Amino acid sequence: MANRHLSRSVVLQTLFEWDIRALPSVDAHNALTRNVEEFAPGAADSAFMEDLLSGIVARRLDLDLVIEKAAPEWPVARIAPVDRNVLRLGLYELLFSDREKVPAKVAINEAIELAKSFGGENSGRFVNGVLGAVYKELGEPGKDEVSKKKKEIPYAEMPQQRLGGAVVYAKKGSEIYLALVHDIFGHWTLSKGKIGDNPAIANETAEEGTIREIKEELGLDVVIKEKIGENEYVASDPTVGKKRKHVTYFLAESPFAEIVLEKKGGLDDAKWFKVQDALELNFYEDMRPIVIKAVQKLTKGAS
């Protein structure tokens, strides 16, 4: 709504001042009060503005880390101050706001409009690119919401993209370890990637593609032991529209070797964990059953 857009504009101006002048948080709130009186007297969204400013200031380090991972070629300090704070505002709403009140698409579109209004000629495009990358890493929340204006493609007619992933394990002495990757949103998950995504490897099997992807992402040479699950979901692709992503998961053995994480957006760490420790990690809900099933197979019959 227009009132919320104005409120975000005032918060952005306050963030800009807070950033440029390196203000402590208490002075940031004093600046917000002054800016509300100057630019939005009588605005009914003062509580919204206070909560938004407080959240962004409190989570600045987390937000800046996400920006660094989503735009690795742009150190945060080198991003124009307006664009930097538009990204902080947009990311905060995308990652931490109640999606019932601020849907993901609204958070992104509002940030783009702020960038166009207050930033430079390319600010809108830059903000769109960074937030769009984060949106995809989140799994495109709201992607299954039905639009009344667009004709829905029947599920069976959607193009399908194959992916392969694995619970990678290694034995060292009497211990069993799992190799897991960590994403920029704070979750541990499984190494996975696209299968047959270019003409040179179009005919590779799910097993072959998974072995190749794990080698590229973790630097590990694995041997597939068995299939342990499958998953399929709908996602949006800017070039073809909606498509079905079909993921096949395997149990794969590796030597206990050093993990060399591929440098790419979305992932910031990879480690070996003892099986008993791995089960205590923060997994995505759809990943946990796959990991538990693998652990049960690996520890079956162990004393």
Backbone as CSV, one residue per row, in Angstrom:
resi,resn,N_x,N_y,N_z,CA_x,CA_y,CA_z,C_x,C_y,C_z
1,MET,0.846,-1.183,0.000,0.000,0.000,0.000,0.888,1.243,0.000
2,ALA,0.305,2.336,-0.453,1.084,3.568,-0.599,1.681,4.017,0.724
3,ASN,0.929,3.853,1.814,1.411,4.284,3.123,2.652,3.493,3.536
4,ARG,2.651,2.192,3.232,3.807,1.361,3.558,5.007,1.742,2.686
5,HIS,4.765,2.083,1.440,5.862,2.499,0.570,6.517,3.778,1.102
6,LEU,5.689,4.718,1.540,6.212,5.947,2.140,7.007,5.613,3.396
7,SER,6.487,4.697,4.211,7.181,4.311,5.443,8.544,3.716,5.139
8,ARG,8.608,2.867,4.122,9.896,2.274,3.741,10.862,3.352,3.249
9,SER,10.333,4.343,2.551,11.172,5.438,2.066,11.804,6.197,3.224
10,VAL,11.018,6.440,4.270,11.527,7.151,5.442,12.570,6.306,6.169
11,VAL,12.305,5.014,6.281,13.279,4.122,6.923,14.573,4.098,6.109
12,LEU,14.459,4.061,4.777,15.652,4.065,3.938,16.475,5.331,4.159
13,GLN,15.828,6.480,4.218,16.549,7.726,4.447,17.251,7.700,5.800
14,THR,16.594,7.106,6.785,17.199,6.990,8.113,18.391,6.046,8.090
15,LEU,18.259,4.921,7.379,19.368,3.977,7.263,20.572,4.627,6.582
16,PHE,20.302,5.428,5.573,21.370,6.112,4.855,22.144,7.019,5.816
17,GLU,21.422,7.783,6.619,22.061,8.687,7.590,22.819,7.892,8.641
18,TRP,22.193,6.833,9.138,22.826,5.964,10.145,24.127,5.367,9.621
19,ASP,24.102,4.957,8.360,25.260,4.331,7.736,26.379,5.347,7.504
20,ILE,26.064,6.450,6.848,27.066,7.451,6.483,27.706,8.081,7.716
21,ARG,26.900,8.343,8.727,27.412,9.010,9.927,27.868,8.032,11.006
22,ALA,27.724,6.712,10.734,28.114,5.678,11.703,27.467,5.919,13.064
23,LEU,26.152,6.108,13.044,25.417,6.407,14.270,25.196,5.160,15.112
24,PRO,25.189,5.281,16.425,24.758,4.166,17.277,23.253,3.965,17.109
25,SER,22.765,2.812,17.524,21.359,2.475,17.266,20.388,3.467,17.898
26,VAL,20.694,3.976,19.083,19.776,4.911,19.727,19.638,6.187,18.909
27,ASP,20.736,6.642,18.319,20.673,7.838,17.492,19.962,7.565,16.172
28,ALA,20.018,6.316,15.709,19.283,5.959,14.497,17.785,6.138,14.729
29,HIS,17.313,5.767,15.905,15.890,5.923,16.209,15.523,7.392,16.388
30,ASN,16.431,8.172,16.933,16.175,9.612,17.019,16.087,10.220,15.624
31,ALA,16.945,9.751,14.719,16.911,10.233,13.335,15.604,9.835,12.667
32,LEU,15.113,8.632,12.962,13.838,8.204,12.384,12.701,9.118,12.842
33,THR,12.675,9.441,14.118,11.634,10.341,14.634,11.675,11.673,13.907
34,ARG,12.875,12.202,13.715,13.017,13.472,13.015,12.563,13.358,11.553
35,ASN,12.916,12.267,10.900,12.553,12.090,9.497,11.056,11.876,9.303
36,VAL,10.434,11.199,10.259,8.977,11.018,10.181,8.281,12.372,10.264
37,GLU,8.738,13.203,11.185,8.128,14.529,11.339,8.334,15.391,10.099
38,GLU,9.481,15.204,9.423,9.773,16.029,8.255,9.126,15.511,6.981
39,PHE,9.159,14.175,6.780,8.725,13.631,5.493,7.384,12.910,5.540
40,ALA,6.942,12.493,6.724,5.685,11.744,6.798,4.911,12.105,8.050
41,PRO,4.623,13.386,8.261,3.880,13.774,9.471,2.493,13.137,9.473
42,GLY,2.128,12.585,10.604,0.807,11.965,10.727,0.723,10.576,10.145
43,ALA,1.848,10.000,9.685,1.816,8.651,9.121,1.373,7.652,10.180
44,ALA,0.530,6.712,9.766,-0.056,5.760,10.723,0.820,4.535,10.944
45,ASP,1.952,4.474,10.244,2.768,3.267,10.304,4.026,3.443,11.145
46,SER,3.965,4.237,12.186,5.158,4.476,12.992,5.684,3.192,13.627
47,ALA,4.788,2.304,14.055,5.222,1.043,14.654,5.931,0.172,13.619
48,PHE,5.402,0.159,12.397,6.021,-0.592,11.306,7.426,-0.063,11.036
49,MET,7.577,1.258,11.000,8.876,1.856,10.732,9.874,1.560,11.851
50,GLU,9.439,1.663,13.090,10.317,1.380,14.220,10.778,-0.073,14.189
51,ASP,9.845,-1.002,13.936,10.200,-2.421,13.902,11.150,-2.717,12.751
52,LEU,10.890,-2.106,11.597,11.736,-2.345,10.436,13.152,-1.828,10.673
53,LEU,13.258,-0.608,11.189,14.579,-0.040,11.470,15.318,-0.859,12.526
54,SER,14.628,-1.224,13.598,15.261,-2.003,14.674,15.793,-3.328,14.148
55,GLY,14.982,-4.003,13.336,15.389,-5.302,12.805,16.611,-5.206,11.914
56,ILE,16.627,-4.204,11.051,17.756,-4.056,10.121,19.032,-3.706,10.868
57,VAL,18.948,-2.768,11.814,20.128,-2.369,12.576,20.675,-3.557,13.382
58,ALA,19.765,-4.325,13.991,20.191,-5.457,14.822,20.833,-6.566,13.993
59,ARG,20.390,-6.735,12.753,20.865,-7.843,11.921,21.807,-7.377,10.799
60,ARG,22.380,-6.205,10.960,23.208,-5.660,9.874,24.312,-6.621,9.447
61,LEU,25.019,-7.213,10.391,26.119,-8.103,10.046,25.626,-9.314,9.267
62,ASP,24.496,-9.881,9.684,23.921,-11.021,8.966,23.509,-10.622,7.550
63,LEU,22.880,-9.466,7.437,22.426,-9.001,6.126,23.608,-8.732,5.205
64,ASP,24.661,-8.132,5.740,25.838,-7.843,4.928,26.520,-9.131,4.470
65,LEU,26.478,-10.156,5.313,27.067,-11.440,4.926,26.302,-12.042,3.746
66,VAL,24.981,-11.929,3.779,24.164,-12.441,2.669,24.474,-11.668,1.389
67,ILE,24.619,-10.357,1.505,24.962,-9.538,0.333,26.296,-9.996,-0.246
68,GLU,27.278,-10.240,0.608,28.596,-10.674,0.146,28.523,-12.005,-0.575
69,LYS,27.678,-12.917,-0.087,27.560,-14.226,-0.714,26.777,-14.157,-2.021
70,ALA,25.768,-13.288,-2.065,24.942,-13.182,-3.263,25.608,-12.348,-4.349
71,ALA,26.505,-11.425,-3.957,27.204,-10.570,-4.927,28.687,-10.546,-4.566
72,PRO,29.388,-11.687,-4.727,30.780,-11.788,-4.264,31.736,-10.819,-4.941
73,GLU,31.383,-10.349,-6.129,32.267,-9.403,-6.817,32.087,-7.976,-6.325
74,TRP,31.136,-7.759,-5.396,30.871,-6.419,-4.873,31.006,-6.411,-3.356
75,PRO,32.195,-6.150,-2.812,32.320,-5.994,-1.353,31.323,-4.944,-0.857
76,VAL,30.717,-5.188,0.287,29.667,-4.300,0.797,30.141,-2.859,0.885
77,ALA,31.378,-2.659,1.286,31.897,-1.294,1.440,31.990,-0.552,0.114
78,ARG,32.052,-1.298,-0.995,32.159,-0.670,-2.312,30.808,-0.395,-2.961
79,ILE,29.752,-0.935,-2.390,28.411,-0.700,-2.940,27.970,0.711,-2.549
80,ALA,27.348,1.420,-3.473,26.874,2.779,-3.186,25.991,2.765,-1.944
81,PRO,26.136,3.751,-1.059,25.397,3.741,0.210,23.888,3.559,0.055
82,VAL,23.286,4.214,-0.954,21.842,4.035,-1.138,21.534,2.582,-1.494
83,ASP,22.257,2.038,-2.461,22.011,0.655,-2.881,22.258,-0.315,-1.727
84,ARG,23.309,-0.056,-0.963,23.645,-0.927,0.166,22.499,-0.995,1.163
85,ASN,21.904,0.145,1.460,20.838,0.159,2.453,19.491,-0.277,1.888
86,VAL,19.285,-0.097,0.591,18.099,-0.686,-0.037,18.186,-2.207,0.058
87,LEU,19.372,-2.761,-0.200,19.558,-4.207,-0.105,19.317,-4.701,1.319
88,ARG,19.828,-3.972,2.304,19.603,-4.376,3.697,18.117,-4.400,4.013
89,LEU,17.414,-3.357,3.572,15.976,-3.276,3.838,15.237,-4.398,3.124
90,GLY,15.532,-4.581,1.824,14.855,-5.618,1.063,15.149,-7.013,1.577
91,LEU,16.407,-7.282,1.917,16.781,-8.595,2.439,16.139,-8.864,3.791
92,TYR,16.086,-7.836,4.634,15.457,-8.042,5.941,13.998,-8.471,5.763
93,GLU,13.282,-7.773,4.886,11.873,-8.132,4.684,11.742,-9.498,4.004
94,LEU,12.670,-9.816,3.099,12.619,-11.097,2.404,12.924,-12.264,3.334
95,LEU,13.890,-12.074,4.233,14.360,-13.176,5.070,13.679,-13.276,6.430
96,PHE,13.291,-12.132,7.011,12.871,-12.148,8.405,11.448,-11.652,8.665
97,SER,10.801,-11.053,7.677,9.446,-10.551,7.910,8.424,-11.687,7.843
98,ASP,7.273,-11.438,8.425,6.158,-12.369,8.347,5.646,-12.389,6.907
99,ARG,5.736,-13.542,6.234,5.363,-13.599,4.816,3.867,-13.419,4.599
100,GLU,3.082,-13.608,5.653,1.654,-13.323,5.537,1.434,-11.830,5.324
101,LYS,2.296,-11.018,5.933,2.160,-9.563,5.832,3.007,-8.988,4.696
102,VAL,4.163,-9.589,4.463,5.055,-9.100,3.399,5.487,-10.291,2.542
103,PRO,4.725,-10.639,1.514,5.123,-11.730,0.621,6.478,-11.443,-0.012
104,ALA,7.181,-12.492,-0.386,8.530,-12.338,-0.939,8.560,-11.410,-2.148
105,LYS,7.603,-11.560,-3.043,7.581,-10.722,-4.252,7.374,-9.246,-3.888
106,VAL,6.587,-8.986,-2.852,6.367,-7.604,-2.411,7.668,-7.016,-1.871
107,ALA,8.389,-7.791,-1.053,9.658,-7.313,-0.495,10.630,-6.946,-1.612
108,ILE,10.718,-7.801,-2.639,11.644,-7.545,-3.744,11.200,-6.336,-4.561
109,ASN,9.922,-6.290,-4.914,9.430,-5.185,-5.749,9.543,-3.839,-5.047
110,GLU,9.260,-3.807,-3.753,9.374,-2.561,-3.002,10.824,-2.069,-2.979
111,ALA,11.757,-3.009,-2.784,13.172,-2.624,-2.758,13.612,-2.088,-4.125
112,ILE,13.159,-2.722,-5.187,13.522,-2.259,-6.535,13.002,-0.840,-6.771
113,GLU,11.769,-0.578,-6.350,11.199,0.760,-6.529,11.957,1.801,-5.717
114,LEU,12.381,1.436,-4.507,13.182,2.362,-3.697,14.521,2.647,-4.378
115,ALA,15.125,1.611,-4.953,16.404,1.790,-5.635,16.251,2.710,-6.839
116,LYS,15.173,2.543,-7.579,14.933,3.396,-8.740,14.697,4.847,-8.325
117,SER,14.001,5.021,-7.201,13.652,6.376,-6.754,14.837,7.119,-6.146
118,PHE,15.664,6.412,-5.378,16.718,7.084,-4.611,18.134,6.781,-5.094
119,GLY,18.300,5.739,-5.913,19.626,5.345,-6.347,20.004,5.900,-7.706
120,GLY,21.016,5.288,-8.308,21.494,5.719,-9.608,20.780,5.034,-10.751
121,GLU,21.309,5.212,-11.933,20.663,4.696,-13.142,20.547,3.173,-13.139
122,ASN,21.547,2.496,-12.593,21.561,1.031,-12.606,21.169,0.401,-11.272
123,SER,20.734,1.224,-10.322,20.448,0.706,-8.974,19.331,-0.326,-8.972
124,GLY,18.259,-0.044,-9.711,17.144,-0.980,-9.739,17.553,-2.340,-10.264
125,ARG,18.360,-2.340,-11.334,18.818,-3.598,-11.925,19.734,-4.347,-10.961
126,PHE,20.610,-3.613,-10.283,21.542,-4.235,-9.342,20.793,-4.870,-8.170
127,VAL,19.865,-4.122,-7.579,19.087,-4.640,-6.441,18.260,-5.843,-6.872
128,ASN,17.676,-5.766,-8.048,16.884,-6.879,-8.555,17.747,-8.131,-8.692
129,GLY,18.981,-7.968,-9.188,19.860,-9.107,-9.371,20.251,-9.772,-8.068
130,VAL,20.592,-8.963,-7.065,21.006,-9.523,-5.768,19.833,-10.187,-5.055
131,LEU,18.713,-9.486,-4.972,17.556,-10.058,-4.279,17.006,-11.261,-5.032
132,GLY,17.077,-11.208,-6.366,16.616,-12.352,-7.147,17.455,-13.585,-6.888
133,ALA,18.763,-13.412,-6.733,19.643,-14.545,-6.436,19.312,-15.152,-5.078
134,VAL,19.064,-14.294,-4.093,18.711,-14.786,-2.758,17.357,-15.482,-2.791
135,TYR,16.411,-14.907,-3.533,15.072,-15.494,-3.665,15.158,-16.916,-4.214
136,LYS,16.009,-17.133,-5.215,16.160,-18.472,-5.780,16.796,-19.418,-4.780
137,GLU,17.777,-18.929,-4.008,18.421,-19.774,-2.998,17.443,-20.180,-1.902
138,LEU,16.458,-19.334,-1.651,15.435,-19.653,-0.646,14.460,-20.707,-1.140
139,GLY,14.528,-21.045,-2.439,13.560,-21.973,-3.006,12.336,-21.275,-3.536
140,GLU,12.471,-19.974,-3.829,11.395,-19.174,-4.412,10.095,-19.267,-3.615
141,PRO,10.094,-18.759,-2.370,8.872,-18.796,-1.552,7.712,-18.118,-2.257
142,GLY,6.555,-18.772,-2.216,5.384,-18.229,-2.892,5.304,-18.628,-4.343
143,LYS,6.266,-19.490,-4.805,6.299,-19.848,-6.219,5.072,-20.644,-6.633
144,ASP,4.425,-21.310,-5.669,3.262,-22.127,-6.015,1.940,-21.388,-5.887
145,GLU,2.008,-20.111,-5.512,0.778,-19.337,-5.430,0.202,-19.136,-6.821
146,VAL,-1.093,-19.356,-6.982,-1.741,-19.290,-8.284,-2.083,-17.857,-8.628
147,SER,-1.651,-17.410,-9.789,-1.994,-16.078,-10.267,-3.274,-16.135,-11.077
148,LYS,-4.208,-15.267,-10.780,-5.468,-15.239,-11.498,-5.308,-14.674,-12.899
149,LYS,-4.193,-13.951,-13.131,-4.005,-13.311,-14.419,-3.254,-14.199,-15.409
150,LYS,-2.618,-15.258,-14.936,-1.819,-16.089,-15.809,-2.427,-17.476,-15.936
151,LYS,-2.355,-17.993,-17.127,-2.840,-19.342,-17.370,-1.858,-20.335,-16.784
152,GLU,-2.335,-21.228,-15.953,-1.471,-22.199,-15.315,-1.120,-23.323,-16.286
153,ILE,0.154,-23.709,-16.331,0.588,-24.821,-17.160,0.307,-26.117,-16.404
154,PRO,-0.358,-27.081,-17.026,-0.599,-28.362,-16.342,0.711,-28.979,-15.884
155,TYR,0.673,-29.601,-14.741,1.889,-30.157,-14.138,2.605,-31.101,-15.093
156,ALA,1.838,-31.969,-15.758,2.439,-32.964,-16.645,3.124,-32.334,-17.856
157,GLU,2.749,-31.092,-18.206,3.324,-30.440,-19.381,4.531,-29.556,-19.051
158,MET,4.833,-29.390,-17.772,5.984,-28.578,-17.398,7.282,-29.286,-17.768
159,PRO,8.279,-28.554,-18.271,9.572,-29.186,-18.529,10.185,-29.662,-17.220
160,GLN,10.932,-30.736,-17.301,11.537,-31.316,-16.098,13.047,-31.131,-16.103
161,GLN,13.576,-30.754,-14.956,15.023,-30.653,-14.785,15.469,-31.699,-13.781
162,ARG,16.485,-32.478,-14.153,16.987,-33.525,-13.271,18.114,-32.997,-12.390
163,LEU,18.084,-33.384,-11.136,19.164,-33.064,-10.207,19.548,-34.314,-9.442
164,GLY,20.783,-34.358,-8.998,21.248,-35.477,-8.194,21.972,-34.979,-6.961
165,GLY,21.768,-35.659,-5.862,22.435,-35.291,-4.612,22.753,-36.534,-3.815
166,ALA,23.562,-36.385,-2.781,23.949,-37.567,-2.012,24.276,-37.236,-0.575
167,VAL,24.009,-38.208,0.271,24.564,-38.200,1.619,25.937,-38.850,1.472
168,VAL,26.967,-38.045,1.538,28.341,-38.519,1.345,28.917,-38.923,2.699
169,TYR,29.428,-40.154,2.784,29.991,-40.612,4.056,31.399,-41.149,3.845
170,ALA,32.141,-41.194,4.937,33.488,-41.770,4.922,33.720,-42.475,6.253
171,LYS,34.553,-43.510,6.219,34.900,-44.239,7.437,36.337,-43.907,7.824
172,LYS,36.523,-43.592,9.094,37.854,-43.317,9.621,37.968,-44.039,10.956
173,GLY,38.732,-45.128,10.957,38.783,-45.962,12.151,37.414,-46.562,12.412
174,SER,36.931,-46.391,13.625,35.610,-46.926,13.976,34.499,-45.901,13.788
175,GLU,34.866,-44.696,13.339,33.880,-43.618,13.194,33.395,-43.488,11.751
176,ILE,32.134,-43.044,11.622,31.558,-42.725,10.319,31.293,-41.226,10.281
177,TYR,31.711,-40.592,9.205,31.554,-39.145,9.043,30.664,-38.845,7.841
178,LEU,29.950,-37.717,7.918,29.150,-37.224,6.799,29.735,-35.909,6.302
179,ALA,29.797,-35.740,4.985,30.246,-34.482,4.382,29.010,-33.651,4.044
180,LEU,28.887,-32.488,4.681,27.717,-31.636,4.498,28.138,-30.233,4.085
181,VAL,27.243,-29.557,3.382,27.515,-28.182,2.959,26.594,-27.231,3.722
182,HIS,27.068,-26.004,3.919,26.332,-24.984,4.674,25.982,-23.841,3.741
183,ASP,24.708,-23.400,3.760,24.321,-22.315,2.864,24.272,-20.982,3.590
184,ILE,24.082,-19.912,2.827,24.150,-18.568,3.391,22.945,-18.235,4.257
185,PHE,21.960,-19.152,4.312,20.775,-18.912,5.128,20.823,-19.680,6.448
186,GLY,21.987,-20.264,6.746,22.168,-20.877,8.062,21.802,-22.340,8.164
187,HIS,21.615,-23.041,7.053,21.249,-24.455,7.096,22.384,-25.332,6.570
188,TRP,22.509,-26.509,7.165,23.360,-27.549,6.623,22.505,-28.400,5.698
189,THR,23.079,-28.808,4.578,22.299,-29.553,3.592,23.214,-30.480,2.810
190,LEU,22.664,-31.127,1.771,23.413,-32.104,1.001,23.980,-31.493,-0.270
191,SER,25.114,-31.993,-0.684,25.692,-31.584,-1.953,24.827,-32.128,-3.087
192,LYS,24.461,-31.251,-4.027,23.650,-31.699,-5.166,23.836,-30.737,-6.328
193,GLY,23.400,-31.153,-7.506,23.512,-30.293,-8.679,22.741,-30.848,-9.857
194,LYS,22.808,-30.123,-10.979,22.051,-30.481,-12.178,22.686,-31.670,-12.898
195,ILE,21.815,-32.480,-13.501,22.259,-33.641,-14.265,21.945,-33.407,-15.736
196,GLY,22.929,-33.652,-16.610,22.715,-33.530,-18.041,22.281,-32.156,-18.486
197,ASP,22.860,-31.100,-17.889,22.379,-29.744,-18.155,23.073,-29.064,-19.326
198,ASN,23.912,-29.785,-20.060,24.448,-29.233,-21.307,24.637,-30.382,-22.298
199,PRO,24.715,-30.088,-23.594,24.753,-31.149,-24.620,25.847,-32.185,-24.423
200,ALA,26.983,-31.785,-23.882,28.104,-32.710,-23.731,27.809,-33.836,-22.740
201,ILE,26.904,-33.573,-21.793,26.598,-34.587,-20.774,25.100,-34.889,-20.729
202,ALA,24.417,-34.641,-21.834,22.951,-34.758,-21.848,22.466,-36.159,-21.508
203,ASN,23.274,-37.179,-21.823,22.836,-38.565,-21.628,23.365,-39.195,-20.348
204,GLU,23.985,-38.424,-19.471,24.519,-39.015,-18.247,23.394,-39.491,-17.339
205,THR,23.653,-40.554,-16.607,22.674,-41.082,-15.665,22.669,-40.249,-14.391
206,ALA,21.651,-40.486,-13.549,21.581,-39.772,-12.275,22.810,-40.077,-11.426
207,GLU,23.268,-41.323,-11.476,24.452,-41.703,-10.702,25.692,-40.970,-11.217
208,GLU,25.879,-40.965,-12.551,27.041,-40.299,-13.137,27.032,-38.799,-12.849
209,GLY,25.848,-38.180,-12.975,25.748,-36.749,-12.722,26.015,-36.394,-11.277
210,THR,25.547,-37.244,-10.362,25.769,-36.983,-8.942,27.247,-37.096,-8.592
211,ILE,27.916,-38.100,-9.121,29.358,-38.254,-8.891,30.108,-37.037,-9.414
212,ARG,29.758,-36.579,-10.618,30.418,-35.411,-11.206,30.173,-34.159,-10.377
213,GLU,28.918,-33.935,-9.976,28.580,-32.726,-9.214,29.293,-32.685,-7.873
214,ILE,29.374,-33.812,-7.179,30.045,-33.841,-5.875,31.545,-33.589,-6.037
215,LYS,32.117,-34.120,-7.104,33.531,-33.861,-7.377,33.753,-32.367,-7.613
216,GLU,32.850,-31.724,-8.371,32.987,-30.301,-8.660,32.743,-29.449,-7.421
217,GLU,31.748,-29.818,-6.611,31.364,-28.977,-5.485,32.235,-29.190,-4.260
218,LEU,32.661,-30.448,-4.001,33.403,-30.751,-2.775,34.826,-31.252,-3.017
219,GLY,35.147,-31.573,-4.274,36.471,-32.112,-4.554,36.654,-33.536,-4.080
220,LEU,35.555,-34.267,-3.855,35.619,-35.634,-3.354,35.279,-36.640,-4.454
221,ASP,36.000,-37.760,-4.462,35.718,-38.860,-5.392,34.831,-39.871,-4.675
222,VAL,33.593,-39.981,-5.110,32.641,-40.840,-4.405,32.253,-42.043,-5.248
223,VAL,31.775,-43.064,-4.534,31.214,-44.261,-5.158,29.777,-44.376,-4.689
224,ILE,28.843,-44.433,-5.628,27.426,-44.552,-5.287,27.153,-45.945,-4.741
225,LYS,26.487,-46.015,-3.600,26.161,-47.293,-2.975,24.716,-47.707,-3.243
226,GLU,23.782,-46.772,-3.086,22.376,-47.077,-3.341,21.556,-45.794,-3.377
227,LYS,20.389,-45.896,-3.991,19.459,-44.764,-3.999,18.674,-44.781,-2.696
228,ILE,18.515,-43.593,-2.090,17.790,-43.553,-0.820,16.556,-42.640,-0.841
229,GLY,16.284,-42.003,-1.975,15.076,-41.175,-2.009,14.969,-40.337,-3.269
230,GLU,13.773,-39.809,-3.494,13.514,-38.909,-4.611,12.602,-37.797,-4.139
231,ASN,12.671,-36.679,-4.831,11.863,-35.512,-4.463,11.584,-34.734,-5.739
232,GLU,10.375,-34.177,-5.859,10.066,-33.357,-7.020,9.250,-32.155,-6.574
233,TYR,9.613,-30.981,-7.099,8.897,-29.761,-6.747,8.868,-28.833,-7.954
234,VAL,7.985,-27.844,-7.900,7.825,-26.897,-8.993,8.579,-25.618,-8.655
235,ALA,9.342,-25.103,-9.619,10.074,-23.850,-9.446,9.908,-23.020,-10.713
236,SER,10.189,-21.725,-10.601,10.072,-20.818,-11.737,11.437,-20.544,-12.345
237,ASP,11.496,-20.569,-13.665,12.708,-20.273,-14.405,12.437,-19.060,-15.283
238,PRO,13.295,-18.029,-15.244,13.027,-16.815,-16.013,12.983,-17.037,-17.515
239,THR,13.570,-18.144,-18.009,13.603,-18.380,-19.452,12.476,-19.273,-19.941
240,VAL,12.074,-20.252,-19.142,11.042,-21.200,-19.604,9.776,-21.165,-18.765
241,GLY,9.751,-20.385,-17.701,8.586,-20.366,-16.821,8.676,-21.470,-15.785
242,LYS,7.541,-22.035,-15.397,7.538,-23.074,-14.365,8.082,-24.388,-14.912
243,LYS,8.833,-25.073,-14.053,9.330,-26.390,-14.436,9.400,-27.287,-13.203
244,ARG,9.416,-28.580,-13.463,9.502,-29.562,-12.389,10.961,-29.911,-12.155
245,LYS,11.375,-29.787,-10.903,12.732,-30.176,-10.541,12.675,-31.524,-9.829
246,HIS,13.275,-32.526,-10.447,13.257,-33.886,-9.895,14.638,-34.216,-9.342
247,VAL,14.701,-34.440,-8.032,15.975,-34.706,-7.362,16.037,-36.165,-6.932
248,THR,17.110,-36.844,-7.305,17.360,-38.204,-6.855,18.507,-38.172,-5.848
249,TYR,18.290,-38.784,-4.685,19.303,-38.782,-3.629,19.914,-40.173,-3.472
250,PHE,21.226,-40.193,-3.266,21.959,-41.439,-3.122,22.751,-41.460,-1.817
251,LEU,23.151,-42.657,-1.439,24.150,-42.839,-0.396,25.463,-43.075,-1.126
252,ALA,26.484,-42.260,-0.831,27.741,-42.329,-1.578,28.925,-42.347,-0.624
253,GLU,29.861,-43.264,-0.885,31.052,-43.388,-0.028,32.227,-42.626,-0.628
254,SER,32.999,-42.005,0.251,34.177,-41.235,-0.153,35.337,-41.581,0.772
255,PRO,36.561,-41.419,0.300,37.689,-41.470,1.239,37.556,-40.302,2.221
256,PHE,38.116,-40.437,3.410,38.096,-39.331,4.366,39.205,-38.363,3.963
257,ALA,38.873,-37.492,3.020,39.860,-36.572,2.452,39.430,-35.138,2.704
258,GLU,40.351,-34.206,2.456,40.040,-32.792,2.630,38.941,-32.357,1.667
259,ILE,37.973,-31.611,2.183,36.909,-31.058,1.354,37.368,-29.720,0.798
260,VAL,37.240,-29.547,-0.509,37.579,-28.276,-1.162,36.285,-27.729,-1.761
261,LEU,35.670,-26.778,-1.072,34.377,-26.257,-1.500,34.520,-25.389,-2.740
262,GLU,33.694,-25.676,-3.738,33.678,-24.871,-4.964,33.217,-23.452,-4.638
263,LYS,33.867,-22.474,-5.219,33.491,-21.082,-4.993,32.311,-20.712,-5.880
264,LYS,31.142,-20.604,-5.266,29.943,-20.210,-6.005,28.944,-19.640,-5.017
265,GLY,27.977,-18.906,-5.531,26.986,-18.290,-4.660,26.122,-19.306,-3.951
266,GLY,25.709,-18.960,-2.737,24.762,-19.800,-2.007,25.358,-20.647,-0.911
267,LEU,26.617,-21.101,-1.073,27.255,-21.945,-0.069,28.453,-21.222,0.530
268,ASP,28.627,-21.365,1.851,29.752,-20.685,2.489,30.635,-21.600,3.324
269,ASP,30.308,-22.902,3.398,31.146,-23.792,4.196,30.807,-25.244,3.858
270,ALA,31.724,-26.138,4.150,31.521,-27.583,4.000,32.437,-28.280,4.983
271,LYS,31.932,-29.308,5.673,32.719,-29.970,6.711,32.337,-31.441,6.817
272,TRP,33.242,-32.190,7.418,32.934,-33.553,7.850,32.376,-33.512,9.274
273,PHE,31.326,-34.275,9.524,30.745,-34.381,10.861,30.603,-35.853,11.236
274,LYS,30.908,-36.171,12.475,30.582,-37.502,12.965,29.070,-37.693,12.878
275,VAL,28.662,-38.915,12.588,27.236,-39.187,12.382,26.393,-38.673,13.533
276,GLN,26.795,-38.948,14.765,25.994,-38.552,15.920,25.892,-37.037,16.062
277,ASP,26.931,-36.326,15.614,26.904,-34.869,15.682,26.076,-34.275,14.550
278,ALA,26.106,-34.917,13.391,25.379,-34.408,12.227,23.879,-34.328,12.487
279,LEU,23.354,-35.259,13.244,21.903,-35.287,13.485,21.424,-34.105,14.310
280,GLU,22.346,-33.392,14.956,21.968,-32.238,15.771,22.002,-30.929,14.983
281,LEU,22.371,-30.981,13.705,22.524,-29.761,12.911,21.187,-29.214,12.431
282,ASN,21.235,-27.977,11.968,20.038,-27.301,11.462,19.848,-27.629,9.985
283,PHE,18.942,-28.588,9.671,18.653,-28.991,8.306,17.332,-28.385,7.838
284,TYR,17.168,-28.289,6.531,15.851,-27.997,5.976,14.955,-29.202,6.252
285,GLU,13.656,-28.942,6.400,12.732,-30.007,6.771,12.699,-31.130,5.746
286,ASP,12.830,-30.827,4.449,12.770,-31.890,3.449,14.082,-32.669,3.363
287,MET,15.159,-32.136,3.941,16.445,-32.822,3.936,16.593,-33.786,5.110
288,ARG,16.009,-33.425,6.237,16.210,-34.226,7.449,15.824,-35.693,7.268
289,PRO,14.655,-36.019,6.666,14.307,-37.446,6.502,15.314,-38.204,5.644
290,ILE,15.876,-37.541,4.629,16.879,-38.192,3.783,18.130,-38.513,4.592
291,VAL,18.571,-37.539,5.397,19.769,-37.743,6.217,19.530,-38.834,7.259
292,ILE,18.373,-38.797,7.903,18.063,-39.809,8.932,18.034,-41.206,8.324
293,LYS,17.426,-41.335,7.149,17.375,-42.642,6.480,18.779,-43.145,6.184
294,ALA,19.654,-42.239,5.709,21.034,-42.628,5.413,21.768,-43.060,6.675
295,VAL,21.586,-42.312,7.754,22.251,-42.639,9.027,21.783,-43.989,9.538
296,GLN,20.502,-44.265,9.408,19.970,-45.556,9.854,20.617,-46.700,9.075
297,LYS,20.818,-46.517,7.782,21.453,-47.560,6.972,22.924,-47.725,7.357
298,LEU,23.589,-46.614,7.617,25.012,-46.657,7.933,25.295,-47.255,9.298
299,THR,24.376,-47.069,10.223,24.609,-47.514,11.607,23.877,-48.797,11.926
300,LYS,23.171,-49.375,10.967,22.441,-50.607,11.206,23.407,-51.721,11.623
301,GLY,23.112,-52.297,12.762,23.947,-53.399,13.255,25.165,-52.939,14.031
302,ALA,25.399,-51.614,14.063,26.556,-51.129,14.835,26.268,-51.220,16.318
303,SER,27.262,-51.481,17.101,27.073,-51.602,18.547,27.108,-50.250,19.198
